């Protein structure tokens, strides 16, 4: 096998990506690169459903707990770092597995980043002002107005991604989504894309159970440990911001936990929308592991 291969295992949150990726990595005696932007941070384990110590010991993982929450890190950094790492890993492995729920980060590695124009400081300041005056709701409303296509798939709880879309529109007069349709960059490795498919109701039950499990594992204590840094963008994420509301006295614990479930279900829906727009993915149910493995083997050229 001379050609090098990147096997992508994608899917919505709570779909079983980690367990499946470990099985696939073991089958090819290889390693895993995480494409979950929330799992980068070493302070966040329970709320991000990061691989357990046992799972990390089964197969070598990269980009899990490699950053501190104070560190600034974006998709461009990730693309550069992963491509450099792959160059090294492919010296030892013909196959590497990538898994995670951050579609933008997967796309950056597989297709390259879009050619987004530089944003002037004047435009950036304008958008910052929108955020400062109206908060997340103002950003959401503006993106929905200027770029409804992107609004359908963007993480609406992530202010930086919303700001980026507004910045591009104000700078160019064109929706951000139009820049995301550029021809992809050809990589010097083969990419095999798979995704895990679930019945909607079953996935909802899995999400609800997982949130309850996170709470039992000590999510509230984990959130309390980073409460003093809740202003950081890395903490403006599902599972943490809802419990910050509880700690601020703005919601009961029961209300906060229920909101985590609601926001996680909405996030899963956006992940599915993102993945389904890409026809390169071959979908498998969690019970079709053997079928998935056969598909991967067939595409190892």
C-alpha positions as CSV (number, residue, x, y, z in Angstrom):
1,X,0.0,0.0,0.0
2,X,2.0,3.0,-1.3
3,X,-0.7,5.6,-1.2
4,X,-1.4,7.3,2.2
5,X,-5.0,7.4,3.5
6,X,-6.9,9.6,5.9
7,X,-10.1,7.9,7.2
8,X,-12.6,10.4,8.4
9,X,-15.3,9.2,10.9
10,X,-17.8,12.0,11.3
11,X,-21.3,12.2,12.8
12,X,-23.5,14.2,15.2
13,X,-22.7,14.5,18.8
14,X,-23.4,11.4,20.9
15,X,-23.3,9.1,17.8
16,X,-20.5,6.9,18.9
17,X,-17.6,8.4,16.9
18,X,-14.9,7.8,19.5
19,X,-15.7,4.1,20.1
20,X,-16.0,3.5,16.3
21,X,-12.7,5.4,15.5
22,X,-10.9,3.3,18.1
23,X,-12.1,0.1,16.5
24,X,-11.1,1.3,13.1
25,X,-7.7,2.5,14.3
26,X,-7.0,-0.9,15.9
27,X,-8.0,-2.7,12.7
28,X,-5.3,-0.7,10.9
29,X,-2.8,-0.5,13.8
30,X,-2.8,3.3,13.6
31,X,-3.5,6.5,15.5
32,X,-6.4,9.0,15.8
33,X,-6.5,12.7,15.2
34,X,-9.3,14.5,17.0
35,X,-11.4,17.0,15.0
36,X,-13.4,18.1,17.9
37,X,-12.5,21.7,18.7
38,X,-14.0,21.5,22.2
39,X,-11.8,18.5,23.2
40,X,-8.6,20.5,22.5
41,X,-8.8,22.1,26.0
42,X,-7.3,20.1,28.8
43,X,-9.5,21.7,31.4
44,X,-12.6,20.4,29.7
45,X,-13.2,16.7,29.8
46,X,-16.6,15.7,31.0
47,X,-18.6,18.4,29.2
48,X,-16.9,17.8,25.9
49,X,-17.2,14.0,26.1
50,X,-13.5,13.7,25.6
51,X,-12.0,10.2,25.3
52,X,-11.5,8.6,28.7
53,X,-8.1,7.7,30.0
54,X,-8.9,4.1,29.1
55,X,-9.8,5.0,25.5
56,X,-6.7,7.2,25.2
57,X,-4.6,4.2,26.4
58,X,-6.1,1.9,23.8
59,X,-5.1,4.1,20.8
60,X,-2.8,7.1,20.6
61,X,-4.8,10.3,20.1
62,X,-3.6,13.7,18.9
63,X,-5.3,17.1,19.5
64,X,-7.0,15.9,22.7
65,X,-6.2,18.1,25.8
66,X,-3.4,19.8,23.9
67,X,-4.4,23.4,24.7
68,X,-5.2,25.5,27.7
69,X,-8.5,27.4,27.6
70,X,-6.7,30.7,27.6
71,X,-4.9,29.9,24.3
72,X,-6.1,31.4,21.1
73,X,-6.5,28.7,18.4
74,X,-8.6,28.7,15.3
75,X,-9.3,26.5,12.3
76,X,-6.4,27.9,10.3
77,X,-4.0,26.9,13.1
78,X,-5.6,23.5,13.2
79,X,-5.2,23.0,9.4
80,X,-1.5,23.9,9.5
81,X,-0.8,21.8,12.6
82,X,-2.7,18.7,11.3
83,X,-1.0,18.8,7.8
84,X,2.4,19.0,9.5
85,X,1.5,16.1,11.8
86,X,0.2,14.0,9.0
87,X,3.4,14.4,7.1
88,X,5.2,12.9,10.1
89,X,2.6,10.2,10.8
90,X,2.5,9.0,7.2
91,X,6.2,8.1,7.6
92,X,5.1,5.4,10.0
93,X,1.5,4.6,9.0
94,X,-0.2,4.1,5.6
95,X,-3.5,4.9,7.3
96,X,-4.5,7.6,9.9
97,X,-8.0,8.0,11.4
98,X,-9.6,11.4,12.0
99,X,-12.8,11.7,14.0
100,X,-14.8,14.5,15.6
101,X,-17.9,16.7,15.3
102,X,-16.3,19.9,14.1
103,X,-17.2,19.9,10.4
104,X,-15.4,23.1,9.7
105,X,-12.1,21.6,11.0
106,X,-12.5,18.4,9.1
107,X,-13.2,20.4,5.9
108,X,-10.1,22.5,6.4
109,X,-7.9,19.5,6.5
110,X,-9.6,17.7,3.6
111,X,-10.4,20.6,1.3
112,X,-8.3,23.5,2.5
113,X,-9.6,26.8,3.9
114,X,-11.7,29.1,1.8
115,X,-10.0,32.2,0.3
116,X,-11.6,34.7,2.7
117,X,-10.5,38.3,2.1
118,X,-8.6,40.3,4.8
119,X,-10.9,42.2,7.1
120,X,-10.1,45.8,7.9
121,X,-9.8,47.0,11.5
122,X,-12.7,49.4,10.9
123,X,-15.0,46.5,9.8
124,X,-13.9,44.4,12.8
125,X,-14.6,47.2,15.2
126,X,-18.1,47.7,13.7
127,X,-18.9,44.1,14.3
128,X,-17.4,44.1,17.8
129,X,-19.7,47.1,18.5
130,X,-22.7,45.0,17.4
131,X,-21.7,42.3,19.8
132,X,-21.0,44.6,22.7
133,X,-24.3,46.4,22.3
134,X,-26.6,43.5,21.5
135,X,-24.8,40.4,22.5
136,X,-25.2,37.0,20.9
137,X,-28.8,37.7,19.9
138,X,-27.8,40.7,17.8
139,X,-25.1,38.6,16.0
140,X,-27.6,35.8,15.3
141,X,-30.2,38.2,13.9
142,X,-27.6,39.9,11.7
143,X,-26.3,36.7,10.2
144,X,-29.8,35.4,9.6
145,X,-30.5,38.6,7.7
146,X,-27.3,38.9,5.6
147,X,-26.5,35.2,5.0
148,X,-29.5,32.8,5.7
149,X,-27.7,29.9,4.0
150,X,-24.8,30.0,6.5
151,X,-27.2,30.7,9.4
152,X,-28.7,27.2,8.9
153,X,-25.4,25.5,9.6
154,X,-23.3,27.8,11.8
155,X,-22.9,27.2,15.5
156,X,-25.2,30.0,16.6
157,X,-23.8,29.9,20.1
158,X,-20.3,30.7,18.8
159,X,-19.9,34.5,18.6
160,X,-16.6,34.4,16.8
161,X,-18.1,32.4,13.8
162,X,-21.1,34.7,13.7
163,X,-18.8,37.8,13.8
164,X,-16.7,36.3,11.0
165,X,-19.8,36.0,8.7
166,X,-20.8,39.6,9.4
167,X,-17.3,40.9,8.9
168,X,-17.0,39.2,5.5
169,X,-20.4,40.5,4.4
170,X,-19.6,44.1,5.5
171,X,-16.1,43.9,3.9
172,X,-17.2,42.4,0.5
173,X,-20.9,42.9,0.2
174,X,-21.2,39.2,-0.4
175,X,-22.5,36.5,2.0
176,X,-19.8,34.4,3.7
177,X,-21.5,31.3,2.3
178,X,-20.5,32.2,-1.2
179,X,-16.8,32.1,-0.2
180,X,-17.3,28.6,1.2
181,X,-18.0,27.1,-2.2
182,X,-14.5,27.4,-3.7
183,X,-12.9,24.5,-5.4
184,X,-11.2,22.3,-2.8
185,X,-7.5,21.9,-2.5
186,X,-6.1,18.6,-3.7
187,X,-4.2,16.8,-0.9
188,X,-1.4,14.3,-1.5
189,X,-3.2,11.7,0.4
190,X,-6.4,9.8,-0.2
191,X,-9.4,10.7,1.9
192,X,-12.2,8.2,2.8
193,X,-15.2,9.9,4.4
194,X,-17.6,8.0,6.6
195,X,-20.3,9.2,8.9
196,X,-22.5,7.6,11.6
197,X,-26.3,7.7,11.0
198,X,-28.9,7.5,13.7
199,X,-32.7,7.6,13.8
200,X,-33.6,11.0,15.1
201,X,-35.6,9.8,18.1
202,X,-32.9,7.4,19.1
203,X,-30.2,10.1,18.9
204,X,-32.3,12.4,21.1
205,X,-32.5,9.7,23.7
206,X,-28.7,9.1,23.5
207,X,-28.1,12.9,23.9
208,X,-30.4,13.1,26.9
209,X,-28.8,10.1,28.6
210,X,-25.4,11.4,28.0
211,X,-26.1,14.8,29.5
212,X,-27.5,13.0,32.6
213,X,-24.4,10.8,32.7
214,X,-22.2,13.9,32.5
215,X,-23.9,15.4,35.5
216,X,-23.4,12.2,37.4
217,X,-19.7,12.2,36.5
218,X,-19.3,15.7,38.0
219,X,-19.9,18.2,35.2
220,X,-21.0,20.8,37.6
221,X,-17.7,20.6,39.5
222,X,-15.8,20.9,36.3
223,X,-17.8,24.0,35.3
224,X,-17.2,25.5,38.8
225,X,-13.4,24.9,38.3
226,X,-13.4,27.3,35.2
227,X,-16.2,29.6,36.4
228,X,-13.7,32.5,37.0
229,X,-12.7,32.4,33.3
230,X,-16.2,32.1,31.9
231,X,-15.6,35.2,29.7
232,X,-13.3,33.2,27.5
233,X,-14.6,32.2,24.0
234,X,-13.4,28.6,24.6
235,X,-16.0,28.3,27.4
236,X,-18.9,29.8,25.4
237,X,-20.0,26.3,24.5
238,X,-22.8,23.9,25.3
239,X,-22.6,22.3,28.7
240,X,-20.7,25.1,30.3
241,X,-22.6,28.3,29.4
242,X,-25.9,26.8,30.7
243,X,-24.3,25.9,34.0
244,X,-22.7,29.3,34.3
245,X,-26.3,30.7,34.1
246,X,-27.2,28.4,37.1
247,X,-24.1,29.6,39.0
248,X,-25.0,33.2,38.2
249,X,-28.4,32.5,39.8
250,X,-30.3,33.0,36.5
251,X,-31.6,29.5,36.3
252,X,-32.3,26.5,38.5
253,X,-30.0,23.5,38.1
254,X,-32.9,21.6,36.6
255,X,-33.5,24.3,34.1
256,X,-29.8,24.5,33.2
257,X,-29.6,20.7,32.6
258,X,-32.7,20.8,30.4
259,X,-31.2,23.7,28.4
260,X,-28.0,21.7,27.9
261,X,-30.1,18.9,26.4
262,X,-32.1,21.3,24.1
263,X,-28.9,23.1,22.9
264,X,-27.1,19.8,22.3
265,X,-30.0,18.5,20.2
266,X,-29.9,21.7,18.2
267,X,-26.2,21.4,17.8
268,X,-26.6,17.8,16.5
269,X,-29.1,19.0,14.0
270,X,-26.7,21.6,12.6
271,X,-24.0,18.9,12.5
272,X,-26.2,16.7,10.4
273,X,-27.1,19.6,8.1
274,X,-23.3,20.3,7.6
275,X,-22.5,16.7,6.8
276,X,-25.4,16.1,4.5
277,X,-24.4,19.0,2.2
278,X,-21.2,17.0,1.4
279,X,-21.9,14.0,-0.9
280,X,-18.5,12.5,-0.2
281,X,-19.7,10.9,3.1
282,X,-20.8,7.3,3.1
283,X,-23.3,6.8,6.0
284,X,-23.4,3.7,8.3
285,X,-25.5,2.9,11.3
286,X,-23.6,2.1,14.5
287,X,-24.5,-1.6,14.0
288,X,-22.9,-1.6,10.5
289,X,-19.2,-1.6,11.7
290,X,-18.3,-4.6,9.5
291,X,-19.9,-3.0,6.5
292,X,-18.0,0.3,7.2
293,X,-14.7,-1.6,7.5
294,X,-15.3,-3.4,4.2
295,X,-16.1,0.0,2.6
296,X,-12.9,1.5,3.9
297,X,-10.8,-1.5,2.7
298,X,-12.4,-1.3,-0.7
299,X,-11.3,2.3,-1.0
300,X,-7.7,1.8,0.1
301,X,-6.2,2.4,-3.3
